[in-house]
């Protein structure tokens, strides 16, 4: 395993986010399996929230499906996206949660989606996580879209 993955796993263990991930996995009735790159996969997650097929807490990736599904070659980009979220947990620790929800609020205000303008989803690989890019919504005060005409509609 690469040093950066070992470091990420150690940091998320020390900052407590992986412990929270293990609790969420247990509450969701998931079975733990070792993934790759130092993450654990909690397969068979059964709670209704969040509704996503996969999500990450600390260095634990929850999936409603099997670990084999997530580790398959076809899902390599999705695994990478979720693994990138584990790195974000290593950097921010428990501060990831409020920062992520603020980013969701900003994204919703700008695009009416929680992910397309969310900086954390963008940094993790927006499309790899199953999100679509959306143009910013029109401003009701000016009737024009943000950014100004002639500017690219996507980042």
Secondary structure, 3 states (H helix, E strand, C coil): CCHHHHHHHHHHHHCCHHHHHHHHHHHCCCEEEECCCCCEEEECCCCCCCCCCEEEECCEEEECCCHHHHHCHHHHHHHHHHHHHHHHHHHHCCHHHHHHHHHHHHHHHHHCCCCCCCHHHHHHHCHHHCCCCCCCCECCCCCCECCCCCCCCCC
